[in-house]
Amino acid sequence: MDFEPVIENLPRLLSGFVLTLELTPLRWPAAWCSLFPLALLRVSRNSVLWVPVYGYIFLFRGTPLLIQI
């Protein structure tokens, strides 16, 4: 196996890792603000409310992350 490309790009990979660590805590509040209302809609007995949420969840759980990106 040739690790030369990995070694050459190691500074870029590490800077991307640091950026990921910096952005993660900033994204958590936004995720929780969308997660809680969607969860409440999902457990609703009204089909007009839970069907779109179910479709959204089904779409994102059923497709690979690379396709979503």
N, CA, C, O and CB atoms as a CASP TS submission, in Angstrom:
PFRMAT TS
TARGET T0000
AUTHOR 0000-0000-0000
METHOD Language model
MODEL 1
PARENT N/A
ATOM      1  N   MET     1       0.827  -1.174   0.000  1.00  0.00           N
ATOM      2  CA  MET     1       0.000   0.000   0.000  1.00  0.00           C
ATOM      3  C   MET     1       0.876   1.244   0.000  1.00  0.00           C
ATOM      4  O   MET     1       1.908   1.294   0.669  1.00  0.00           O
ATOM      5  CB  MET     1      -0.944  -0.005   1.199  1.00  0.00           C
ATOM      6  N   ASP     2       0.453   2.232  -0.752  1.00  0.00           N
ATOM      7  CA  ASP     2       1.225   3.462  -0.871  1.00  0.00           C
ATOM      8  C   ASP     2       0.623   4.543   0.029  1.00  0.00           C
ATOM      9  O   ASP     2      -0.467   5.048  -0.241  1.00  0.00           O
ATOM     10  CB  ASP     2       1.268   3.939  -2.343  1.00  0.00           C
ATOM     11  N   PHE     3       1.334   4.891   1.092  1.00  0.00           N
ATOM     12  CA  PHE     3       0.862   5.893   2.040  1.00  0.00           C
ATOM     13  C   PHE     3       1.406   7.282   1.743  1.00  0.00           C
ATOM     14  O   PHE     3       1.159   8.219   2.502  1.00  0.00           O
ATOM     15  CB  PHE     3       1.240   5.493   3.439  1.00  0.00           C
ATOM     16  N   GLU     4       2.137   7.425   0.656  1.00  0.00           N
ATOM     17  CA  GLU     4       2.733   8.720   0.336  1.00  0.00           C
ATOM     18  C   GLU     4       1.688   9.826   0.159  1.00  0.00           C
ATOM     19  O   GLU     4       1.899  10.924   0.674  1.00  0.00           O
ATOM     20  CB  GLU     4       3.564   8.602  -0.921  1.00  0.00           C
ATOM     21  N   PRO     5       0.560   9.590  -0.553  1.00  0.00           N
ATOM     22  CA  PRO     5      -0.445  10.663  -0.660  1.00  0.00           C
ATOM     23  C   PRO     5      -1.028  11.068   0.696  1.00  0.00           C
ATOM     24  O   PRO     5      -1.334  12.239   0.920  1.00  0.00           O
ATOM     25  CB  PRO     5      -1.574  10.224  -1.580  1.00  0.00           C
ATOM     26  N   VAL     6      -1.176  10.112   1.583  1.00  0.00           N
ATOM     27  CA  VAL     6      -1.700  10.430   2.917  1.00  0.00           C
ATOM     28  C   VAL     6      -0.700  11.286   3.675  1.00  0.00           C
ATOM     29  O   VAL     6      -1.075  12.270   4.312  1.00  0.00           O
ATOM     30  CB  VAL     6      -2.014   9.141   3.711  1.00  0.00           C
ATOM     31  N   ILE     7       0.564  10.915   3.609  1.00  0.00           N
ATOM     32  CA  ILE     7       1.601  11.668   4.318  1.00  0.00           C
ATOM     33  C   ILE     7       1.736  13.071   3.735  1.00  0.00           C
ATOM     34  O   ILE     7       1.925  14.034   4.478  1.00  0.00           O
ATOM     35  CB  ILE     7       2.951  10.929   4.247  1.00  0.00           C
ATOM     36  N   GLU     8       1.642  13.194   2.406  1.00  0.00           N
ATOM     37  CA  GLU     8       1.743  14.515   1.777  1.00  0.00           C
ATOM     38  C   GLU     8       0.588  15.429   2.180  1.00  0.00           C
ATOM     39  O   GLU     8       0.772  16.637   2.329  1.00  0.00           O
ATOM     40  CB  GLU     8       1.779  14.371   0.257  1.00  0.00           C
ATOM     41  N   ASN     9      -0.589  14.861   2.356  1.00  0.00           N
ATOM     42  CA  ASN     9      -1.780  15.656   2.666  1.00  0.00           C
ATOM     43  C   ASN     9      -2.135  15.659   4.146  1.00  0.00           C
ATOM     44  O   ASN     9      -3.213  16.120   4.521  1.00  0.00           O
ATOM     45  CB  ASN     9      -2.949  15.143   1.879  1.00  0.00           C
ATOM     46  N   LEU    10      -1.255  15.157   4.981  1.00  0.00           N
ATOM     47  CA  LEU    10      -1.534  15.084   6.407  1.00  0.00           C
ATOM     48  C   LEU    10      -1.853  16.447   7.031  1.00  0.00           C
ATOM     49  O   LEU    10      -2.771  16.520   7.848  1.00  0.00           O
ATOM     50  CB  LEU    10      -0.361  14.470   7.115  1.00  0.00           C
ATOM     51  N   PRO    11      -1.142  17.529   6.689  1.00  0.00           N
ATOM     52  CA  PRO    11      -1.516  18.830   7.272  1.00  0.00           C
ATOM     53  C   PRO    11      -2.942  19.249   6.901  1.00  0.00           C
ATOM     54  O   PRO    11      -3.658  19.799   7.738  1.00  0.00           O
ATOM     55  CB  PRO    11      -0.534  19.908   6.813  1.00  0.00           C
ATOM     56  N   ARG    12      -3.356  18.997   5.673  1.00  0.00           N
ATOM     57  CA  ARG    12      -4.722  19.336   5.254  1.00  0.00           C
ATOM     58  C   ARG    12      -5.741  18.467   5.985  1.00  0.00           C
ATOM     59  O   ARG    12      -6.794  18.951   6.399  1.00  0.00           O
ATOM     60  CB  ARG    12      -4.879  19.168   3.729  1.00  0.00           C
ATOM     61  N   LEU    13      -5.426  17.191   6.139  1.00  0.00           N
ATOM     62  CA  LEU    13      -6.336  16.293   6.851  1.00  0.00           C
ATOM     63  C   LEU    13      -6.491  16.713   8.310  1.00  0.00           C
ATOM     64  O   LEU    13      -7.599  16.704   8.846  1.00  0.00           O
ATOM     65  CB  LEU    13      -5.832  14.848   6.771  1.00  0.00           C
ATOM     66  N   LEU    14      -5.398  17.075   8.941  1.00  0.00           N
ATOM     67  CA  LEU    14      -5.453  17.503  10.338  1.00  0.00           C
ATOM     68  C   LEU    14      -6.206  18.819  10.497  1.00  0.00           C
ATOM     69  O   LEU    14      -6.933  19.003  11.473  1.00  0.00           O
ATOM     70  CB  LEU    14      -4.047  17.642  10.901  1.00  0.00           C
ATOM     71  N   SER    15      -6.036  19.739   9.541  1.00  0.00           N
ATOM     72  CA  SER    15      -6.786  21.001   9.625  1.00  0.00           C
ATOM     73  C   SER    15      -8.278  20.746   9.433  1.00  0.00           C
ATOM     74  O   SER    15      -9.099  21.412  10.063  1.00  0.00           O
ATOM     75  CB  SER    15      -6.277  22.013   8.568  1.00  0.00           C
ATOM     76  N   GLY    16      -8.641  19.801   8.579  1.00  0.00           N
ATOM     77  CA  GLY    16     -10.049  19.429   8.430  1.00  0.00           C
ATOM     78  C   GLY    16     -10.603  18.798   9.691  1.00  0.00           C
ATOM     79  O   GLY    16     -11.755  19.036  10.054  1.00  0.00           O
ATOM     80  N   PHE    17      -9.798  18.001  10.357  1.00  0.00           N
ATOM     81  CA  PHE    17     -10.202  17.382  11.618  1.00  0.00           C
ATOM     82  C   PHE    17     -10.439  18.453  12.688  1.00  0.00           C
ATOM     83  O   PHE    17     -11.416  18.386  13.434  1.00  0.00           O
ATOM     84  CB  PHE    17      -9.130  16.374  12.093  1.00  0.00           C
ATOM     85  N   VAL    18      -9.549  19.429  12.757  1.00  0.00           N
ATOM     86  CA  VAL    18      -9.696  20.511  13.735  1.00  0.00           C
ATOM     87  C   VAL    18     -10.955  21.324  13.420  1.00  0.00           C
ATOM     88  O   VAL    18     -11.695  21.692  14.332  1.00  0.00           O
ATOM     89  CB  VAL    18      -8.438  21.430  13.736  1.00  0.00           C
ATOM     90  N   LEU    19     -11.199  21.601  12.160  1.00  0.00           N
ATOM     91  CA  LEU    19     -12.400  22.334  11.770  1.00  0.00           C
ATOM     92  C   LEU    19     -13.657  21.565  12.156  1.00  0.00           C
ATOM     93  O   LEU    19     -14.627  22.166  12.617  1.00  0.00           O
ATOM     94  CB  LEU    19     -12.392  22.609  10.265  1.00  0.00           C
ATOM     95  N   THR    20     -13.655  20.268  11.979  1.00  0.00           N
ATOM     96  CA  THR    20     -14.787  19.434  12.384  1.00  0.00           C
ATOM     97  C   THR    20     -15.021  19.539  13.880  1.00  0.00           C
ATOM     98  O   THR    20     -16.163  19.660  14.324  1.00  0.00           O
ATOM     99  CB  THR    20     -14.551  17.972  11.989  1.00  0.00           C
ATOM    100  N   LEU    21     -13.953  19.494  14.660  1.00  0.00           N
ATOM    101  CA  LEU    21     -14.087  19.621  16.119  1.00  0.00           C
ATOM    102  C   LEU    21     -14.606  20.999  16.515  1.00  0.00           C
ATOM    103  O   LEU    21     -15.333  21.121  17.501  1.00  0.00           O
ATOM    104  CB  LEU    21     -12.741  19.358  16.803  1.00  0.00           C
ATOM    105  N   GLU    22     -14.244  22.038  15.763  1.00  0.00           N
ATOM    106  CA  GLU    22     -14.717  23.383  16.069  1.00  0.00           C
ATOM    107  C   GLU    22     -16.196  23.560  15.710  1.00  0.00           C
ATOM    108  O   GLU    22     -16.929  24.238  16.429  1.00  0.00           O
ATOM    109  CB  GLU    22     -13.873  24.413  15.325  1.00  0.00           C
ATOM    110  N   LEU    23     -16.632  22.959  14.613  1.00  0.00           N
ATOM    111  CA  LEU    23     -18.004  23.152  14.155  1.00  0.00           C
ATOM    112  C   LEU    23     -19.024  22.282  14.884  1.00  0.00           C
ATOM    113  O   LEU    23     -20.204  22.628  14.942  1.00  0.00           O
ATOM    114  CB  LEU    23     -18.082  22.878  12.689  1.00  0.00           C
ATOM    115  N   THR    24     -18.586  21.170  15.432  1.00  0.00           N
ATOM    116  CA  THR    24     -19.519  20.240  16.067  1.00  0.00           C
ATOM    117  C   THR    24     -20.301  20.879  17.216  1.00  0.00           C
ATOM    118  O   THR    24     -21.527  20.761  17.226  1.00  0.00           O
ATOM    119  CB  THR    24     -18.766  19.032  16.578  1.00  0.00           C
ATOM    120  N   PRO    25     -19.674  21.541  18.177  1.00  0.00           N
ATOM    121  CA  PRO    25     -20.468  22.146  19.260  1.00  0.00           C
ATOM    122  C   PRO    25     -21.377  23.275  18.782  1.00  0.00           C
ATOM    123  O   PRO    25     -22.403  23.547  19.403  1.00  0.00           O
ATOM    124  CB  PRO    25     -19.547  22.673  20.336  1.00  0.00           C
ATOM    125  N   LEU    26     -21.010  23.928  17.689  1.00  0.00           N
ATOM    126  CA  LEU    26     -21.845  25.003  17.168  1.00  0.00           C
ATOM    127  C   LEU    26     -23.103  24.459  16.494  1.00  0.00           C
ATOM    128  O   LEU    26     -24.135  25.130  16.470  1.00  0.00           O
ATOM    129  CB  LEU    26     -21.052  25.854  16.182  1.00  0.00           C
ATOM    130  N   ARG    27     -23.021  23.261  15.957  1.00  0.00           N
ATOM    131  CA  ARG    27     -24.148  22.669  15.239  1.00  0.00           C
ATOM    132  C   ARG    27     -25.137  21.974  16.172  1.00  0.00           C
ATOM    133  O   ARG    27     -26.300  21.810  15.804  1.00  0.00           O
ATOM    134  CB  ARG    27     -23.640  21.682  14.211  1.00  0.00           C
ATOM    135  N   TRP    28     -24.722  21.568  17.346  1.00  0.00           N
ATOM    136  CA  TRP    28     -25.605  20.848  18.264  1.00  0.00           C
ATOM    137  C   TRP    28     -26.878  21.611  18.619  1.00  0.00           C
ATOM    138  O   TRP    28     -27.957  21.022  18.569  1.00  0.00           O
ATOM    139  CB  TRP    28     -24.860  20.524  19.521  1.00  0.00           C
ATOM    140  N   PRO    29     -26.806  22.894  18.977  1.00  0.00           N
ATOM    141  CA  PRO    29     -28.059  23.598  19.316  1.00  0.00           C
ATOM    142  C   PRO    29     -29.047  23.634  18.145  1.00  0.00           C
ATOM    143  O   PRO    29     -30.250  23.474  18.351  1.00  0.00           O
ATOM    144  CB  PRO    29     -27.750  25.030  19.763  1.00  0.00           C
ATOM    145  N   ALA    30     -28.564  23.838  16.949  1.00  0.00           N
ATOM    146  CA  ALA    30     -29.453  23.855  15.784  1.00  0.00           C
ATOM    147  C   ALA    30     -30.074  22.483  15.556  1.00  0.00           C
ATOM    148  O   ALA    30     -31.244  22.377  15.187  1.00  0.00           O
ATOM    149  CB  ALA    30     -28.689  24.304  14.528  1.00  0.00           C
ATOM    150  N   ALA    31     -29.305  21.456  15.772  1.00  0.00           N
ATOM    151  CA  ALA    31     -29.832  20.096  15.602  1.00  0.00           C
ATOM    152  C   ALA    31     -30.914  19.817  16.635  1.00  0.00           C
ATOM    153  O   ALA    31     -31.949  19.240  16.302  1.00  0.00           O
ATOM    154  CB  ALA    31     -28.700  19.050  15.717  1.00  0.00           C
ATOM    155  N   TRP    32     -30.698  20.211  17.864  1.00  0.00           N
ATOM    156  CA  TRP    32     -31.701  19.974  18.906  1.00  0.00           C
ATOM    157  C   TRP    32     -32.956  20.802  18.656  1.00  0.00           C
ATOM    158  O   TRP    32     -34.062  20.349  18.949  1.00  0.00           O
ATOM    159  CB  TRP    32     -31.125  20.300  20.291  1.00  0.00           C
ATOM    160  N   CYS    33     -32.798  22.009  18.118  1.00  0.00           N
ATOM    161  CA  CYS    33     -33.967  22.853  17.839  1.00  0.00           C
ATOM    162  C   CYS    33     -34.835  22.255  16.742  1.00  0.00           C
ATOM    163  O   CYS    33     -36.048  22.469  16.743  1.00  0.00           O
ATOM    164  CB  CYS    33     -33.526  24.263  17.440  1.00  0.00           C
ATOM    165  N   SER    34     -34.267  21.528  15.825  1.00  0.00           N
ATOM    166  CA  SER    34     -35.063  20.874  14.785  1.00  0.00           C
ATOM    167  C   SER    34     -35.486  19.472  15.209  1.00  0.00           C
ATOM    168  O   SER    34     -36.538  18.995  14.783  1.00  0.00           O
ATOM    169  CB  SER    34     -34.276  20.808  13.476  1.00  0.00           C
ATOM    170  N   LEU    35     -34.705  18.818  16.021  1.00  0.00           N
ATOM    171  CA  LEU    35     -35.005  17.453  16.442  1.00  0.00           C
ATOM    172  C   LEU    35     -36.252  17.368  17.311  1.00  0.00           C
ATOM    173  O   LEU    35     -37.099  16.504  17.086  1.00  0.00           O
ATOM    174  CB  LEU    35     -33.831  16.877  17.188  1.00  0.00           C
ATOM    175  N   PHE    36     -36.377  18.227  18.277  1.00  0.00           N
ATOM    176  CA  PHE    36     -37.479  18.140  19.221  1.00  0.00           C
ATOM    177  C   PHE    36     -38.844  18.341  18.547  1.00  0.00           C
ATOM    178  O   PHE    36     -39.741  17.526  18.763  1.00  0.00           O
ATOM    179  CB  PHE    36     -37.291  19.167  20.320  1.00  0.00           C
ATOM    180  N   PRO    37     -39.037  19.400  17.735  1.00  0.00           N
ATOM    181  CA  PRO    37     -40.334  19.543  17.061  1.00  0.00           C
ATOM    182  C   PRO    37     -40.632  18.386  16.097  1.00  0.00           C
ATOM    183  O   PRO    37     -41.776  17.941  16.004  1.00  0.00           O
ATOM    184  CB  PRO    37     -40.375  20.862  16.299  1.00  0.00           C
ATOM    185  N   LEU    38     -39.624  17.903  15.391  1.00  0.00           N
ATOM    186  CA  LEU    38     -39.852  16.771  14.492  1.00  0.00           C
ATOM    187  C   LEU    38     -40.256  15.520  15.261  1.00  0.00           C
ATOM    188  O   LEU    38     -41.100  14.754  14.795  1.00  0.00           O
ATOM    189  CB  LEU    38     -38.601  16.491  13.666  1.00  0.00           C
ATOM    190  N   ALA    39     -39.675  15.306  16.411  1.00  0.00           N
ATOM    191  CA  ALA    39     -40.039  14.148  17.226  1.00  0.00           C
ATOM    192  C   ALA    39     -41.483  14.267  17.719  1.00  0.00           C
ATOM    193  O   ALA    39     -42.220  13.282  17.746  1.00  0.00           O
ATOM    194  CB  ALA    39     -39.074  14.006  18.422  1.00  0.00           C
ATOM    195  N   LEU    40     -41.873  15.461  18.102  1.00  0.00           N
ATOM    196  CA  LEU    40     -43.258  15.654  18.541  1.00  0.00           C
ATOM    197  C   LEU    40     -44.242  15.436  17.393  1.00  0.00           C
ATOM    198  O   LEU    40     -45.303  14.841  17.586  1.00  0.00           O
ATOM    199  CB  LEU    40     -43.439  17.059  19.124  1.00  0.00           C
ATOM    200  N   LEU    41     -43.894  15.913  16.208  1.00  0.00           N
ATOM    201  CA  LEU    41     -44.765  15.687  15.053  1.00  0.00           C
ATOM    202  C   LEU    41     -44.825  14.213  14.697  1.00  0.00           C
ATOM    203  O   LEU    41     -45.875  13.719  14.286  1.00  0.00           O
ATOM    204  CB  LEU    41     -44.281  16.496  13.848  1.00  0.00           C
ATOM    205  N   ARG    42     -43.732  13.514  14.845  1.00  0.00           N
ATOM    206  CA  ARG    42     -43.671  12.093  14.487  1.00  0.00           C
ATOM    207  C   ARG    42     -44.582  11.250  15.362  1.00  0.00           C
ATOM    208  O   ARG    42     -45.141  10.266  14.876  1.00  0.00           O
ATOM    209  CB  ARG    42     -42.243  11.582  14.595  1.00  0.00           C
ATOM    210  N   VAL    43     -44.752  11.589  16.617  1.00  0.00           N
ATOM    211  CA  VAL    43     -45.604  10.802  17.502  1.00  0.00           C
ATOM    212  C   VAL    43     -47.049  11.304  17.512  1.00  0.00           C
ATOM    213  O   VAL    43     -47.873  10.789  18.268  1.00  0.00           O
ATOM    214  CB  VAL    43     -45.044  10.822  18.910  1.00  0.00           C
ATOM    215  N   SER    44     -47.361  12.294  16.690  1.00  0.00           N
ATOM    216  CA  SER    44     -48.716  12.808  16.612  1.00  0.00           C
ATOM    217  C   SER    44     -49.657  11.758  16.024  1.00  0.00           C
ATOM    218  O   SER    44     -49.238  10.928  15.217  1.00  0.00           O
ATOM    219  CB  SER    44     -48.752  14.090  15.775  1.00  0.00           C
ATOM    220  N   ARG    45     -50.912  11.794  16.420  1.00  0.00           N
ATOM    221  CA  ARG    45     -51.914  10.876  15.876  1.00  0.00           C
ATOM    222  C   ARG    45     -52.503  11.407  14.575  1.00  0.00           C
ATOM    223  O   ARG    45     -53.166  10.668  13.847  1.00  0.00           O
ATOM    224  CB  ARG    45     -53.028  10.640  16.895  1.00  0.00           C
ATOM    225  N   ASN    46     -52.269  12.671  14.281  1.00  0.00           N
ATOM    226  CA  ASN    46     -52.777  13.288  13.066  1.00  0.00           C
ATOM    227  C   ASN    46     -51.860  12.917  11.900  1.00  0.00           C
ATOM    228  O   ASN    46     -50.678  13.258  11.909  1.00  0.00           O
ATOM    229  CB  ASN    46     -52.881  14.833  13.226  1.00  0.00           C
ATOM    230  N   SER    47     -52.398  12.222  10.902  1.00  0.00           N
ATOM    231  CA  SER    47     -51.560  11.743   9.795  1.00  0.00           C
ATOM    232  C   SER    47     -51.014  12.877   8.945  1.00  0.00           C
ATOM    233  O   SER    47     -49.981  12.712   8.297  1.00  0.00           O
ATOM    234  CB  SER    47     -52.348  10.793   8.919  1.00  0.00           C
ATOM    235  N   VAL    48     -51.679  14.023   8.930  1.00  0.00           N
ATOM    236  CA  VAL    48     -51.169  15.174   8.178  1.00  0.00           C
ATOM    237  C   VAL    48     -49.856  15.662   8.786  1.00  0.00           C
ATOM    238  O   VAL    48     -49.011  16.213   8.081  1.00  0.00           O
ATOM    239  CB  VAL    48     -52.210  16.320   8.156  1.00  0.00           C
ATOM    240  N   LEU    49     -49.688  15.464  10.067  1.00  0.00           N
ATOM    241  CA  LEU    49     -48.474  15.916  10.749  1.00  0.00           C
ATOM    242  C   LEU    49     -47.358  14.875  10.699  1.00  0.00           C
ATOM    243  O   LEU    49     -46.203  15.229  10.464  1.00  0.00           O
ATOM    244  CB  LEU    49     -48.789  16.256  12.192  1.00  0.00           C
ATOM    245  N   TRP    50     -47.679  13.602  10.915  1.00  0.00           N
ATOM    246  CA  TRP    50     -46.597  12.625  11.050  1.00  0.00           C
ATOM    247  C   TRP    50     -46.136  12.042   9.730  1.00  0.00           C
ATOM    248  O   TRP    50     -44.996  11.586   9.644  1.00  0.00           O
ATOM    249  CB  TRP    50     -47.030  11.517  11.946  1.00  0.00           C
ATOM    250  N   VAL    51     -46.969  12.034   8.690  1.00  0.00           N
ATOM    251  CA  VAL    51     -46.556  11.418   7.425  1.00  0.00           C
ATOM    252  C   VAL    51     -45.376  12.162   6.780  1.00  0.00           C
ATOM    253  O   VAL    51     -44.428  11.501   6.358  1.00  0.00           O
ATOM    254  CB  VAL    51     -47.740  11.380   6.453  1.00  0.00           C
ATOM    255  N   PRO    52     -45.381  13.497   6.681  1.00  0.00           N
ATOM    256  CA  PRO    52     -44.198  14.160   6.103  1.00  0.00           C
ATOM    257  C   PRO    52     -42.918  13.932   6.908  1.00  0.00           C
ATOM    258  O   PRO    52     -41.835  13.783   6.341  1.00  0.00           O
ATOM    259  CB  PRO    52     -44.453  15.646   5.991  1.00  0.00           C
ATOM    260  N   VAL    53     -43.051  13.907   8.219  1.00  0.00           N
ATOM    261  CA  VAL    53     -41.879  13.667   9.067  1.00  0.00           C
ATOM    262  C   VAL    53     -41.390  12.237   8.864  1.00  0.00           C
ATOM    263  O   VAL    53     -40.185  11.997   8.787  1.00  0.00           O
ATOM    264  CB  VAL    53     -42.213  13.922  10.566  1.00  0.00           C
ATOM    265  N   TYR    54     -42.313  11.296   8.779  1.00  0.00           N
ATOM    266  CA  TYR    54     -41.942   9.905   8.529  1.00  0.00           C
ATOM    267  C   TYR    54     -41.223   9.777   7.181  1.00  0.00           C
ATOM    268  O   TYR    54     -40.231   9.056   7.070  1.00  0.00           O
ATOM    269  CB  TYR    54     -43.195   8.996   8.561  1.00  0.00           C
ATOM    270  N   GLY    55     -41.726  10.480   6.157  1.00  0.00           N
ATOM    271  CA  GLY    55     -41.072  10.456   4.849  1.00  0.00           C
ATOM    272  C   GLY    55     -39.665  11.022   4.899  1.00  0.00           C
ATOM    273  O   GLY    55     -38.745  10.470   4.296  1.00  0.00           O
ATOM    274  N   TYR    56     -39.500  12.119   5.616  1.00  0.00           N
ATOM    275  CA  TYR    56     -38.179  12.733   5.783  1.00  0.00           C
ATOM    276  C   TYR    56     -37.219  11.770   6.466  1.00  0.00           C
ATOM    277  O   TYR    56     -36.082  11.597   6.027  1.00  0.00           O
ATOM    278  CB  TYR    56     -38.286  14.035   6.594  1.00  0.00           C
ATOM    279  N   ILE    57     -37.687  11.141   7.550  1.00  0.00           N
ATOM    280  CA  ILE    57     -36.846  10.192   8.284  1.00  0.00           C
ATOM    281  C   ILE    57     -36.525   8.987   7.413  1.00  0.00           C
ATOM    282  O   ILE    57     -35.388   8.517   7.389  1.00  0.00           O
ATOM    283  CB  ILE    57     -37.538   9.740   9.586  1.00  0.00           C
ATOM    284  N   PHE    58     -37.526   8.487   6.697  1.00  0.00           N
ATOM    285  CA  PHE    58     -37.334   7.336   5.823  1.00  0.00           C
ATOM    286  C   PHE    58     -36.300   7.638   4.739  1.00  0.00           C
ATOM    287  O   PHE    58     -35.450   6.802   4.432  1.00  0.00           O
ATOM    288  CB  PHE    58     -38.665   6.925   5.185  1.00  0.00           C
ATOM    289  N   LEU    59     -36.379   8.838   4.163  1.00  0.00           N
ATOM    290  CA  LEU    59     -35.441   9.227   3.111  1.00  0.00           C
ATOM    291  C   LEU    59     -34.005   9.271   3.630  1.00  0.00           C
ATOM    292  O   LEU    59     -33.099   8.723   3.002  1.00  0.00           O
ATOM    293  CB  LEU    59     -35.830  10.589   2.535  1.00  0.00           C
ATOM    294  N   PHE    60     -33.798   9.916   4.765  1.00  0.00           N
ATOM    295  CA  PHE    60     -32.436  10.095   5.257  1.00  0.00           C
ATOM    296  C   PHE    60     -31.864   8.852   5.920  1.00  0.00           C
ATOM    297  O   PHE    60     -30.646   8.682   5.964  1.00  0.00           O
ATOM    298  CB  PHE    60     -32.397  11.231   6.225  1.00  0.00           C
ATOM    299  N   ARG    61     -32.713   7.991   6.430  1.00  0.00           N
ATOM    300  CA  ARG    61     -32.199   6.736   6.989  1.00  0.00           C
ATOM    301  C   ARG    61     -31.967   5.705   5.904  1.00  0.00           C
ATOM    302  O   ARG    61     -31.183   4.774   6.089  1.00  0.00           O
ATOM    303  CB  ARG    61     -33.161   6.180   8.032  1.00  0.00           C
ATOM    304  N   GLY    62     -32.644   5.861   4.767  1.00  0.00           N
ATOM    305  CA  GLY    62     -32.573   4.853   3.719  1.00  0.00           C
ATOM    306  C   GLY    62     -31.566   5.133   2.634  1.00  0.00           C
ATOM    307  O   GLY    62     -31.363   4.293   1.757  1.00  0.00           O
ATOM    308  N   THR    63     -30.927   6.291   2.663  1.00  0.00           N
ATOM    309  CA  THR    63     -29.947   6.603   1.626  1.00  0.00           C
ATOM    310  C   THR    63     -28.559   6.720   2.243  1.00  0.00           C
ATOM    311  O   THR    63     -28.418   7.177   3.377  1.00  0.00           O
ATOM    312  CB  THR    63     -30.324   7.907   0.889  1.00  0.00           C
ATOM    313  N   PRO    64     -27.540   6.310   1.502  1.00  0.00           N
ATOM    314  CA  PRO    64     -26.166   6.445   2.012  1.00  0.00           C
ATOM    315  C   PRO    64     -25.770   7.918   2.168  1.00  0.00           C
ATOM    316  O   PRO    64     -26.254   8.787   1.442  1.00  0.00           O
ATOM    317  CB  PRO    64     -25.176   5.733   1.069  1.00  0.00           C
ATOM    318  N   LEU    65     -24.903   8.169   3.107  1.00  0.00           N
ATOM    319  CA  LEU    65     -24.465   9.537   3.380  1.00  0.00           C
ATOM    320  C   LEU    65     -23.815  10.181   2.150  1.00  0.00           C
ATOM    321  O   LEU    65     -23.984  11.377   1.916  1.00  0.00           O
ATOM    322  CB  LEU    65     -23.484   9.548   4.552  1.00  0.00           C
ATOM    323  N   LEU    66     -23.089   9.408   1.380  1.00  0.00           N
ATOM    324  CA  LEU    66     -22.438   9.966   0.195  1.00  0.00           C
ATOM    325  C   LEU    66     -23.471  10.473  -0.811  1.00  0.00           C
ATOM    326  O   LEU    66     -23.234  11.479  -1.480  1.00  0.00           O
ATOM    327  CB  LEU    66     -21.532   8.914  -0.462  1.00  0.00           C
ATOM    328  N   ILE    67     -24.586   9.809  -0.925  1.00  0.00           N
ATOM    329  CA  ILE    67     -25.666  10.266  -1.819  1.00  0.00           C
ATOM    330  C   ILE    67     -26.288  11.536  -1.272  1.00  0.00           C
ATOM    331  O   ILE    67     -26.605  12.439  -2.047  1.00  0.00           O
ATOM    332  CB  ILE    67     -26.751   9.170  -1.988  1.00  0.00           C
ATOM    333  N   GLN    68     -26.473  11.637   0.027  1.00  0.00           N
ATOM    334  CA  GLN    68     -27.069  12.826   0.641  1.00  0.00           C
ATOM    335  C   GLN    68     -26.188  14.045   0.458  1.00  0.00           C
ATOM    336  O   GLN    68     -26.687  15.153   0.263  1.00  0.00           O
ATOM    337  CB  GLN    68     -27.321  12.590   2.124  1.00  0.00           C
ATOM    338  N   ILE    69     -24.893  13.849   0.520  1.00  0.00           N
ATOM    339  CA  ILE    69     -23.962  14.979   0.392  1.00  0.00           C
ATOM    340  C   ILE    69     -24.001  15.482  -1.034  1.00  0.00           C
ATOM    341  O   ILE    69     -23.295  16.432  -1.373  1.00  0.00           O
ATOM    342  CB  ILE    69     -22.509  14.573   0.792  1.00  0.00           C
TER
END
